[in-house]
Amino acid sequence: MSDIYESAANSLGLFNSPCLTKVELRVACKGISDRDTLSKPDPCVVIKMQSHGQWLEVDRTEVIRSCLNPTFSKVFTLDFYFEEVQRLRYELYDISSSHNGMREADCLGAMECTLGQVSIKIKAGHITTEELTGNNDYVELSFSARKLDDKDFFSKSDPFLEIYRVNDDNTQQLVHRTETIMNNLNPAWKTFKTSLNSLCSGDHERILKCTVWDWDSNGKHDFIGEFQATFREMRSAMDGRQVQWECINPKYKVKKKNYKNSGIVILNQCKIIKMHSFLDYIMGGCQIQFTVAIDFTASNGDPRNSCSLHYIHPYQPNEYLKALVAVGEICQDYDSDKMFPAFGFGARIPPDFKVSHDFAVNFNEDNPECAGIQGVVEAYQNCLPKIQLYGPTNIAPIIQKVANFASEEMHTKEAMQYFILLILTDGVITDMADTREAIVHASHLPMSVIIVGVGNADFTDMEMLDGDDGILRSPKGEPVLRDIVQFVPFRNFKHVSLQGYIIKCLFIYVYVCIF
């Protein structure tokens, strides 16, 4: 471990008292009031977090049809900051009367609390939280079944599968509920992914109770059968083999003389997805690949004008240079060759002066690397007189470029590089949809993004990218696998140390968020 890393880790209390952790929230409701005499409610819970005086939606549960006592399978994963009061709001809705989703749904009630309350019981239900510790890996499971009992008179059963984790105190925690396959005694449920912490608390011998039900529209689902398993048993499906269990109805087993089972449940695939943290890479001998991207759009002002953010003052650095040096000096200590690729975006570049959003600042596309932070500074200063500041402010191309480098690294045997992209920009980006898509894709790679906002623009829209107020999603609704973006308004650090904040981002924020 290098001296600067050890010093930073100790000064921030990284190992002794981390300032945040991951927690999982699970929601259940009991005794929901039935306002409709003709049918039961179709409940859904929306979780919101307070930010700057406003309630912002974090996520929502699935809708459970015709149920007064729902246990939702949706698991909410949130950052818990020990030193902050994080206010949450839970809103319970009945979707049954709504034809236009949540907009016209009936609100049945709401409650507020802080995330610091580990276990909360409320009139309409209860909420439990669990800290994620230990194994950070995910597991991908694919179940099917054959010859399930037929519980319907005029059609076949509509089966779904529930998996419960049996805790040390013998209580059961719902881990996953599959979708319902209609009219099918041989269902193949969709592949799903869950963390090993959620599935078995990292204990491969922990009992998992699995139950198969026949779905009914009135909420009174018919019991088909159950079986017990462990994750150690499930791991046998990792090498392409199937693992199967008999689905047993205990009542039938006692009453029926020749009873064998109520069907067979099959695990077709078990795949472990390793999740490595920033510290895993560093402590394993990994090198950081530090890349810089600089905003050269016209909104920065004419570099020849002293009011421009790109103005080269003879005696003091501009804000772009201050931010570059502040972050670069931290990252370069973990880069063995001290060679940093530097790119620009939003400018017309020679010789044809077409707009580019990922050009090499040294104009050497085959080798965009600069020797140290000083080399980046010199390339930046030499570049300014040769380009025409233009626009728009698109950052998706540069994120995609670095993501391609990270993707290639993941497919090597060593995979010993972690990529950090520093983006310096003066305003709100114009390709938000493409940027969200690029970030969601990059969240699966050994890569993090630090965006530093330079100047006095309104960066409110940019803050949504770092996921602090909720889970960032692509335009298609796909969530990020992990939070890889940190947005920093540089004006907040004009009179304090930006280096200290960046160390915190790299060694605490990234470490805990990658799990």
C-alpha positions as CSV (number, residue, x, y, z in Angstrom):
1,M,0.0,0.0,0.0
2,S,1.5,3.4,-1.0
3,D,2.2,6.0,1.7
4,I,-0.2,8.6,0.3
5,Y,-3.0,5.9,0.1
6,E,-2.4,4.9,3.7
7,S,-2.3,8.5,4.9
8,A,-5.5,9.3,3.1
9,A,-7.2,6.2,4.4
10,N,-6.2,6.8,7.9
11,S,-7.0,10.5,7.9
12,L,-10.5,9.7,6.6
13,G,-11.0,6.8,9.0
14,L,-11.7,4.6,6.0
15,F,-11.2,1.3,7.8
16,N,-12.3,2.2,11.3
17,S,-15.3,4.4,10.8
18,P,-16.6,4.7,7.2
19,C,-19.0,7.6,6.7
20,L,-21.5,5.6,4.7
21,T,-22.7,2.2,4.0
22,K,-25.3,0.4,1.8
23,V,-28.6,-0.6,3.3
24,E,-31.5,-2.6,1.8
25,L,-35.0,-1.6,2.5
26,R,-38.0,-4.0,2.3
27,V,-41.6,-3.0,2.6
28,A,-44.7,-4.8,3.8
29,C,-48.2,-3.6,4.7
30,K,-50.8,-5.0,7.0
31,G,-54.5,-4.3,7.3
32,I,-54.8,-1.8,4.4
33,S,-58.2,-0.1,4.5
34,D,-60.5,-1.5,1.8
35,R,-62.3,1.6,0.4
36,D,-63.9,-0.3,-2.6
37,T,-66.7,-2.6,-1.6
38,L,-66.5,-4.5,-4.9
39,S,-62.8,-5.4,-4.9
40,K,-59.7,-5.3,-2.8
41,P,-57.0,-2.7,-3.4
42,D,-54.0,-3.2,-5.7
43,P,-51.3,-1.6,-3.5
44,C,-48.0,-0.1,-4.5
45,V,-45.5,1.9,-2.3
46,V,-43.5,4.8,-3.6
47,I,-40.3,5.8,-1.6
48,K,-39.1,9.4,-1.8
49,M,-36.1,11.1,-0.3
50,Q,-35.9,14.8,0.7
51,S,-33.3,16.8,-1.1
52,H,-33.0,20.6,-0.8
53,G,-36.5,20.8,0.6
54,Q,-38.1,18.8,-2.1
55,W,-39.3,15.1,-2.1
56,L,-37.7,13.2,-5.0
57,E,-38.8,9.7,-6.0
58,V,-36.2,7.1,-5.3
59,D,-38.1,4.1,-6.6
60,R,-41.4,2.2,-6.2
61,T,-42.5,-1.4,-5.4
62,E,-44.3,-3.6,-7.8
63,V,-48.1,-3.6,-7.8
64,I,-49.7,-6.6,-5.9
65,R,-53.2,-7.3,-7.1
66,S,-56.2,-7.7,-4.7
67,C,-54.3,-7.7,-1.4
68,L,-54.8,-6.1,2.0
69,N,-51.6,-7.5,3.5
70,P,-48.9,-7.3,0.8
71,T,-45.3,-8.2,1.2
72,F,-43.4,-6.6,-1.7
73,S,-40.5,-8.4,-3.3
74,K,-38.9,-5.1,-4.5
75,V,-35.7,-4.3,-2.5
76,F,-34.5,-0.7,-2.3
77,T,-30.7,-0.2,-2.0
78,L,-29.8,3.2,-0.5
79,D,-26.6,4.9,0.7
80,F,-26.8,5.5,4.5
81,Y,-24.7,8.5,5.6
82,F,-24.1,8.2,9.3
83,E,-23.4,11.9,9.8
84,E,-26.5,13.0,7.9
85,V,-30.3,13.0,8.6
86,Q,-31.8,11.5,5.6
87,R,-35.5,11.9,5.5
88,L,-37.7,9.3,3.6
89,R,-41.3,9.4,2.7
90,Y,-43.4,6.3,2.0
91,E,-46.6,6.8,0.0
92,L,-49.1,3.9,-0.3
93,Y,-51.3,3.9,-3.4
94,D,-54.1,1.8,-4.7
95,I,-53.6,1.3,-8.5
96,S,-56.8,-0.6,-9.1
97,S,-58.9,2.5,-9.7
98,S,-56.4,4.1,-12.0
99,H,-56.2,3.7,-15.8
100,N,-53.3,6.1,-16.1
101,G,-50.8,4.7,-13.7
102,M,-49.8,6.7,-10.6
103,R,-51.2,10.0,-11.7
104,E,-54.8,8.9,-11.0
105,A,-54.1,6.3,-8.3
106,D,-55.8,6.7,-4.9
107,C,-53.4,7.6,-2.1
108,L,-54.2,5.4,0.9
109,G,-51.7,7.1,3.3
110,A,-48.2,8.2,3.8
111,M,-45.5,8.4,6.5
112,E,-42.2,10.0,7.0
113,C,-39.1,8.8,8.9
114,T,-35.3,9.0,8.8
115,L,-33.1,6.3,7.3
116,G,-31.3,6.1,10.6
117,Q,-34.3,4.3,12.1
118,V,-33.2,0.7,11.4
119,S,-36.6,-1.0,11.9
120,I,-39.8,0.9,11.6
121,K,-43.4,-0.2,12.3
122,I,-46.2,2.0,11.2
123,K,-50.0,1.7,11.2
124,A,-50.2,0.7,7.6
125,G,-47.3,-1.8,7.7
126,H,-43.7,-2.1,8.5
127,I,-40.3,-1.3,6.9
128,T,-37.1,-3.1,7.7
129,T,-33.6,-2.1,6.8
130,E,-30.5,-4.3,6.6
131,E,-26.9,-3.2,6.3
132,L,-25.0,-4.8,3.4
133,T,-21.7,-6.3,4.6
134,G,-19.3,-9.0,3.6
135,N,-19.8,-10.5,0.2
136,N,-20.6,-7.9,-2.5
137,D,-21.2,-10.4,-5.4
138,Y,-24.5,-10.9,-7.3
139,V,-26.0,-14.1,-8.3
140,E,-28.1,-14.7,-11.5
141,L,-30.7,-17.5,-11.2
142,S,-33.0,-19.1,-13.8
143,F,-35.8,-21.4,-12.6
144,S,-38.4,-23.5,-14.4
145,A,-40.8,-26.2,-13.3
146,R,-42.6,-29.2,-14.8
147,K,-45.7,-31.2,-14.1
148,L,-47.0,-28.9,-11.4
149,D,-50.4,-29.7,-9.8
150,D,-53.4,-28.2,-11.6
151,K,-55.4,-26.1,-9.2
152,D,-58.0,-24.7,-11.6
153,F,-61.1,-26.4,-12.9
154,F,-61.5,-24.7,-16.3
155,S,-57.9,-24.0,-17.1
156,K,-54.3,-24.8,-15.9
157,S,-52.6,-23.3,-12.9
158,D,-51.0,-19.9,-13.1
159,P,-47.8,-20.5,-11.1
160,F,-45.3,-18.2,-9.6
161,L,-42.3,-18.9,-7.3
162,E,-41.3,-17.2,-4.1
163,I,-37.9,-17.6,-2.4
164,Y,-37.5,-16.8,1.3
165,R,-34.3,-16.5,3.3
166,V,-34.6,-18.2,6.7
167,N,-32.8,-15.9,9.2
168,D,-31.0,-16.9,12.4
169,D,-34.1,-16.2,14.5
170,N,-36.2,-18.5,12.2
171,T,-38.0,-15.5,10.7
172,Q,-38.4,-15.5,6.9
173,Q,-37.4,-12.7,4.6
174,L,-38.8,-12.6,1.0
175,V,-35.9,-12.5,-1.4
176,H,-37.6,-12.7,-4.8
177,R,-41.0,-13.3,-6.3
178,T,-41.1,-14.3,-9.9
179,E,-43.7,-13.2,-12.4
180,T,-46.8,-15.3,-12.9
181,I,-46.9,-17.6,-15.9
182,M,-50.6,-17.9,-16.9
183,N,-52.2,-21.3,-17.8
184,N,-49.0,-23.4,-17.7
185,L,-48.0,-26.4,-15.7
186,N,-44.5,-26.3,-17.1
187,P,-43.4,-22.7,-16.5
188,A,-40.1,-21.1,-17.3
189,W,-39.7,-18.0,-15.2
190,K,-37.5,-15.1,-16.2
191,T,-33.9,-15.0,-15.1
192,F,-33.4,-12.7,-12.2
193,K,-30.5,-11.2,-10.3
194,T,-30.0,-10.6,-6.6
195,S,-27.1,-9.9,-4.3
196,L,-25.6,-12.8,-2.3
197,N,-26.2,-10.7,0.8
198,S,-29.9,-10.6,0.1
199,L,-30.1,-14.3,-0.9
200,C,-28.3,-15.9,2.0
201,S,-26.4,-13.2,3.9
202,G,-23.2,-14.7,2.4
203,D,-23.8,-18.0,4.2
204,H,-23.9,-20.7,1.5
205,E,-25.5,-23.2,4.0
206,R,-28.4,-20.9,5.0
207,I,-31.8,-22.5,4.4
208,L,-33.8,-21.0,1.6
209,K,-37.5,-21.8,1.6
210,C,-39.1,-21.9,-1.9
211,T,-42.8,-21.9,-2.4
212,V,-44.9,-22.3,-5.6
213,W,-48.3,-20.8,-5.8
214,D,-51.2,-20.8,-8.2
215,W,-52.1,-17.1,-8.7
216,D,-55.8,-16.1,-8.3
217,S,-57.2,-12.7,-9.2
218,N,-58.9,-12.3,-5.9
219,G,-55.5,-12.5,-4.1
220,K,-56.3,-15.9,-2.4
221,H,-53.5,-17.8,-4.2
222,D,-53.6,-21.6,-4.0
223,F,-50.6,-23.4,-2.5
224,I,-49.0,-25.9,-4.9
225,G,-46.0,-27.0,-2.9
226,E,-42.6,-26.1,-1.4
227,F,-39.1,-27.2,-0.9
228,Q,-35.9,-26.2,0.9
229,A,-32.5,-25.5,-0.7
230,T,-29.2,-23.8,0.1
231,F,-27.0,-21.7,-2.1
232,R,-24.4,-24.4,-2.0
233,E,-26.9,-26.7,-3.7
234,M,-27.7,-24.0,-6.2
235,R,-24.0,-23.6,-7.1
236,S,-24.1,-27.0,-8.8
237,A,-25.9,-25.4,-11.7
238,M,-22.9,-23.2,-12.4
239,D,-21.2,-25.7,-14.7
240,G,-24.2,-26.1,-17.0
241,R,-25.9,-28.8,-15.1
242,Q,-29.5,-28.6,-13.9
243,V,-30.4,-28.8,-10.2
244,Q,-33.9,-29.9,-9.3
245,W,-36.1,-30.3,-6.3
246,E,-39.4,-32.1,-5.6
247,C,-42.2,-29.6,-4.9
248,I,-44.0,-31.0,-1.9
249,N,-47.5,-30.3,-0.5
250,P,-47.2,-31.5,3.2
251,K,-51.0,-32.0,3.4
252,Y,-51.1,-34.2,0.3
253,K,-48.1,-36.1,1.6
254,V,-50.0,-37.1,4.8
255,K,-53.4,-37.7,3.2
256,K,-52.6,-39.3,-0.1
257,K,-51.1,-42.8,0.1
258,N,-49.4,-42.8,-3.3
259,Y,-48.4,-39.2,-3.3
260,K,-45.0,-38.4,-4.8
261,N,-44.8,-34.7,-5.3
262,S,-46.7,-31.7,-6.8
263,G,-44.2,-31.1,-9.5
264,I,-40.5,-30.6,-10.0
265,V,-38.7,-27.2,-9.8
266,I,-35.5,-26.9,-11.8
267,L,-32.7,-24.5,-11.5
268,N,-31.3,-24.2,-15.0
269,Q,-28.6,-21.6,-14.4
270,C,-26.6,-20.2,-11.5
271,K,-24.1,-17.5,-12.4
272,I,-22.1,-15.5,-9.9
273,I,-21.2,-12.0,-10.9
274,K,-18.1,-10.7,-9.1
275,M,-18.3,-7.1,-8.0
276,H,-14.9,-5.5,-7.3
277,S,-14.6,-2.2,-5.4
278,F,-12.2,0.6,-6.1
279,L,-10.0,-0.5,-3.2
280,D,-10.1,-4.1,-4.4
281,Y,-8.4,-2.9,-7.6
282,I,-5.9,-0.7,-5.8
283,M,-4.9,-3.2,-3.1
284,G,-4.6,-5.9,-5.7
285,G,-1.9,-4.0,-7.5
286,C,-4.2,-2.4,-10.0
287,Q,-3.2,0.8,-11.8
288,I,-5.5,3.8,-12.3
289,Q,-5.9,5.0,-15.9
290,F,-6.7,8.7,-15.5
291,T,-8.3,10.4,-18.5
292,V,-9.2,14.1,-18.8
293,A,-12.0,15.6,-20.9
294,I,-12.2,19.4,-21.3
295,D,-15.2,21.5,-22.4
296,F,-14.3,23.7,-25.3
297,T,-17.8,25.0,-26.1
298,A,-18.5,28.7,-27.0
299,S,-20.4,29.3,-23.7
300,N,-17.0,29.5,-22.0
301,G,-16.3,32.8,-23.8
302,D,-13.5,33.9,-26.1
303,P,-10.2,32.7,-24.6
304,R,-8.7,36.0,-25.7
305,N,-11.1,37.8,-23.4
306,S,-10.2,38.1,-19.7
307,C,-13.8,37.2,-18.8
308,S,-13.5,33.8,-20.5
309,L,-13.2,30.7,-18.3
310,H,-10.5,29.6,-20.7
311,Y,-8.5,32.9,-20.5
312,I,-4.8,32.2,-19.9
313,H,-3.7,34.7,-17.3
314,P,0.0,35.4,-17.2
315,Y,0.2,35.1,-13.4
316,Q,-2.6,32.8,-12.2
317,P,-4.3,29.7,-13.5
318,N,-7.9,29.8,-14.7
319,E,-10.6,27.6,-13.1
320,Y,-10.1,24.8,-15.6
321,L,-6.5,24.6,-14.7
322,K,-7.2,24.8,-11.0
323,A,-9.7,21.9,-11.2
324,L,-7.4,19.9,-13.4
325,V,-4.4,20.2,-11.1
326,A,-6.5,19.6,-7.9
327,V,-7.9,16.2,-9.2
328,G,-4.9,15.2,-11.3
329,E,-2.4,15.5,-8.4
330,I,-4.5,12.9,-6.4
331,C,-4.9,10.4,-9.3
332,Q,-1.4,10.6,-10.7
333,D,0.0,8.9,-7.6
334,Y,-1.8,5.7,-8.6
335,D,-0.7,5.8,-12.3
336,S,2.7,4.2,-12.7
337,D,3.6,5.6,-16.1
338,K,2.1,9.1,-15.3
339,M,0.8,9.3,-18.9
340,F,-2.7,10.8,-19.1
341,P,-4.9,10.8,-22.2
342,A,-6.5,14.2,-22.6
343,F,-9.5,14.9,-24.8
344,G,-11.6,17.9,-25.7
345,F,-15.2,18.3,-26.8
346,G,-17.5,20.9,-28.3
347,A,-14.9,22.6,-30.5
348,R,-14.2,23.0,-34.2
349,I,-10.7,21.5,-34.8
350,P,-8.2,21.8,-37.6
351,P,-7.6,21.1,-40.4
352,D,-11.3,21.0,-41.6
353,F,-12.7,22.7,-38.5
354,K,-15.6,20.2,-38.0
355,V,-17.1,19.9,-34.6
356,S,-15.6,17.1,-32.5
357,H,-16.7,15.7,-29.1
358,D,-13.7,13.5,-28.4
359,F,-10.6,15.0,-30.0
360,A,-7.1,14.6,-28.6
361,V,-5.9,17.8,-27.0
362,N,-2.4,17.2,-28.3
363,F,-4.0,16.6,-31.8
364,N,-2.3,13.1,-31.9
365,E,-5.3,10.7,-32.2
366,D,-3.0,7.7,-32.2
367,N,-1.4,8.7,-28.9
368,P,-3.5,11.2,-26.9
369,E,-1.4,10.7,-23.8
370,C,0.4,13.6,-22.1
371,A,3.4,13.3,-19.8
372,G,2.0,14.0,-16.3
373,I,-0.4,16.7,-15.2
374,Q,2.1,19.3,-16.4
375,G,1.9,17.7,-19.9
376,V,-1.9,18.0,-19.9
377,V,-1.6,21.7,-18.9
378,E,0.9,22.4,-21.7
379,A,-1.3,20.5,-24.3
380,Y,-4.3,22.5,-23.1
381,Q,-2.5,25.8,-23.4
382,N,-1.1,25.0,-26.8
383,C,-4.5,23.8,-28.0
384,L,-6.6,26.9,-27.3
385,P,-5.2,29.2,-30.0
386,K,-5.7,26.4,-32.7
387,I,-9.4,25.6,-32.2
388,Q,-12.7,27.4,-32.5
389,L,-14.9,27.1,-29.4
390,Y,-18.4,26.0,-30.6
391,G,-20.9,23.4,-29.3
392,P,-23.1,21.7,-28.3
393,T,-22.1,20.3,-24.8
394,N,-22.2,16.6,-25.5
395,I,-20.3,14.3,-23.1
396,A,-21.8,10.9,-24.0
397,P,-19.1,10.4,-26.8
398,I,-16.2,10.8,-24.3
399,I,-17.8,8.5,-21.7
400,Q,-18.4,5.9,-24.4
401,K,-14.8,6.2,-25.6
402,V,-13.3,5.6,-22.1
403,A,-16.0,2.8,-21.5
404,N,-14.6,1.1,-24.6
405,F,-11.1,1.1,-23.1
406,A,-12.5,-0.3,-19.8
407,S,-14.5,-3.0,-21.7
408,E,-11.3,-4.1,-23.5
409,E,-9.5,-4.3,-20.1
410,M,-12.3,-6.4,-18.6
411,H,-11.7,-9.1,-21.3
412,T,-8.0,-9.4,-20.6
413,K,-6.8,-12.1,-18.2
414,E,-5.3,-9.7,-15.7
415,A,-7.9,-6.9,-15.7
416,M,-5.6,-4.8,-13.6
417,Q,-6.7,-1.3,-14.7
418,Y,-9.4,0.9,-13.2
419,F,-10.5,3.9,-15.3
420,I,-11.3,7.3,-14.0
421,L,-12.6,9.9,-16.3
422,L,-12.4,13.6,-15.2
423,I,-14.9,15.8,-17.2
424,L,-14.4,19.6,-16.8
425,T,-17.5,21.5,-18.1
426,D,-19.0,25.0,-17.7
427,G,-22.7,24.2,-18.1
428,V,-25.5,21.8,-18.4
429,I,-25.0,19.1,-21.0
430,T,-27.3,19.0,-24.1
431,D,-27.2,15.2,-24.6
432,M,-28.7,14.1,-21.3
433,A,-30.5,11.1,-22.7
434,D,-27.4,9.7,-24.4
435,T,-25.3,10.5,-21.4
436,R,-27.6,8.6,-19.1
437,E,-27.5,5.6,-21.5
438,A,-23.7,5.8,-21.5
439,I,-23.4,5.9,-17.7
440,V,-25.7,2.9,-17.3
441,H,-23.5,1.0,-19.7
442,A,-20.3,2.1,-18.0
443,S,-21.7,1.1,-14.5
444,H,-20.9,-2.5,-15.5
445,L,-17.2,-1.7,-16.1
446,P,-14.2,-0.9,-13.9
447,M,-14.8,2.8,-14.4
448,S,-15.8,5.9,-12.4
449,V,-16.6,9.4,-13.7
450,I,-15.9,12.7,-11.8
451,I,-17.6,15.8,-13.4
452,V,-16.4,19.2,-12.2
453,G,-18.7,22.1,-13.0
454,V,-16.6,25.2,-13.7
455,G,-18.1,28.7,-13.6
456,N,-21.4,30.1,-12.2
457,A,-23.9,28.2,-14.3
458,D,-27.0,26.5,-12.8
459,F,-25.9,22.9,-12.4
460,T,-29.1,21.6,-10.9
461,D,-29.8,19.2,-13.8
462,M,-26.2,17.9,-13.7
463,E,-26.6,16.7,-10.1
464,M,-29.1,14.0,-11.2
465,L,-26.3,12.2,-12.8
466,D,-24.5,11.3,-9.6
467,G,-27.5,9.4,-8.2
468,D,-27.4,10.9,-4.8
469,D,-31.1,11.7,-4.9
470,G,-32.2,8.4,-6.4
471,I,-31.2,5.7,-8.9
472,L,-30.1,7.0,-12.3
473,R,-31.8,5.2,-15.1
474,S,-31.4,5.1,-18.9
475,P,-34.1,6.5,-21.1
476,K,-35.4,2.9,-21.4
477,G,-35.7,2.6,-17.6
478,E,-32.6,0.4,-17.0
479,P,-31.0,1.3,-13.7
480,V,-27.3,1.8,-13.1
481,L,-25.6,-1.4,-11.7
482,R,-23.6,0.8,-9.3
483,D,-23.3,4.6,-8.7
484,I,-20.1,5.6,-10.7
485,V,-20.6,9.4,-11.1
486,Q,-19.7,12.2,-8.7
487,F,-20.6,15.7,-9.7
488,V,-18.7,18.6,-8.0
489,P,-19.4,22.3,-8.5
490,F,-15.9,23.8,-8.5
491,R,-17.2,27.1,-7.0
492,N,-18.0,25.3,-3.8
493,F,-14.3,24.6,-3.3
494,K,-12.7,27.9,-4.3
495,H,-11.6,28.6,-0.7
496,V,-11.2,25.1,0.6
497,S,-9.4,22.0,-0.5
498,L,-10.8,20.2,-3.5
499,Q,-8.2,17.5,-3.1
500,G,-9.6,16.4,0.2
501,Y,-13.0,16.0,-1.3
502,I,-11.7,14.1,-4.3
503,I,-9.9,11.7,-2.0
504,K,-13.2,11.1,-0.2
505,C,-14.9,10.5,-3.6
506,L,-12.3,7.9,-4.6
507,F,-11.6,6.1,-1.4
508,I,-15.0,6.2,0.4
509,Y,-17.7,7.1,-2.0
510,V,-16.6,4.8,-4.8
511,Y,-15.6,2.0,-2.4
512,V,-18.9,1.7,-0.7
513,C,-21.1,2.3,-3.8
514,I,-19.5,-0.5,-5.8
515,F,-20.9,-3.7,-4.2
